[in-house]
Amino acid sequence: MPFLLGLLGGLFDFIVKKIAFGGWRFALFMTFWLSLYLVLLTASRDWLNQLLADQDVFRHEWWVME
């Protein structure tokens, strides 16, 4: 009986550690990729905005947003 309780305790400890550290690593991984995605999205949007503003593509009065 003590052997069985020790085995179950060790199994429970393994599962809890695996979930806790695995979840922490996954959260860190997803935070990194999400922040990289947001940086690239913002940079490309600003670049495209600047490119279109420099070329005067939208000169018509309907496109002007003032």
Legacy VTK file of the C-alpha trace (Angstrom):
# vtk DataFile Version 3.0
C-alpha trace
ASCII
DATASET POLYDATA
POINTS 66 float
0.000 0.000 0.000
2.729 2.581 0.784
4.374 1.690 -2.524
1.134 2.425 -4.385
0.678 5.765 -2.593
4.277 6.711 -3.378
3.771 5.798 -7.024
0.561 7.830 -7.259
2.216 10.771 -5.482
5.146 10.692 -7.883
2.805 10.491 -10.867
0.724 13.400 -9.565
3.880 15.450 -8.968
5.111 14.726 -12.518
1.791 15.728 -14.089
1.505 18.965 -12.080
5.080 19.982 -12.932
4.570 19.148 -16.602
1.402 21.239 -16.829
2.775 24.177 -14.843
6.090 24.473 -16.667
4.603 23.528 -20.022
1.923 26.204 -19.662
4.521 28.772 -18.644
6.700 27.995 -21.662
3.687 28.078 -23.985
2.568 31.455 -22.622
6.069 32.876 -23.069
6.269 31.467 -26.606
2.891 32.897 -27.604
3.664 36.289 -26.032
6.885 36.511 -28.040
5.229 35.670 -31.368
2.232 37.914 -30.720
4.460 40.879 -29.902
6.582 40.218 -33.006
3.441 40.058 -35.124
2.159 43.355 -33.719
5.500 45.086 -34.310
5.648 43.900 -37.921
2.012 44.795 -38.527
2.492 48.309 -37.162
5.723 48.862 -39.090
4.266 47.653 -42.387
1.115 49.739 -41.892
3.158 52.867 -41.203
5.413 52.143 -44.168
2.435 51.681 -46.503
0.773 54.806 -45.139
3.916 56.838 -45.739
4.348 55.384 -49.226
0.822 56.301 -50.256
1.079 59.768 -48.719
4.331 60.495 -50.576
2.910 59.477 -53.945
-0.313 61.545 -53.642
-2.312 58.551 -54.777
-5.524 59.788 -53.216
-5.710 63.360 -54.467
-9.425 63.380 -55.102
-11.561 65.224 -52.563
-13.551 62.092 -51.742
-10.412 60.410 -50.420
-9.282 63.323 -48.257
-10.098 62.758 -44.586
-10.002 66.111 -42.803
LINES 1 67
66 0 1 2 3 4 5 6 7 8 9 10 11 12 13 14 15 16 17 18 19 20 21 22 23 24 25 26 27 28 29 30 31 32 33 34 35 36 37 38 39 40 41 42 43 44 45 46 47 48 49 50 51 52 53 54 55 56 57 58 59 60 61 62 63 64 65
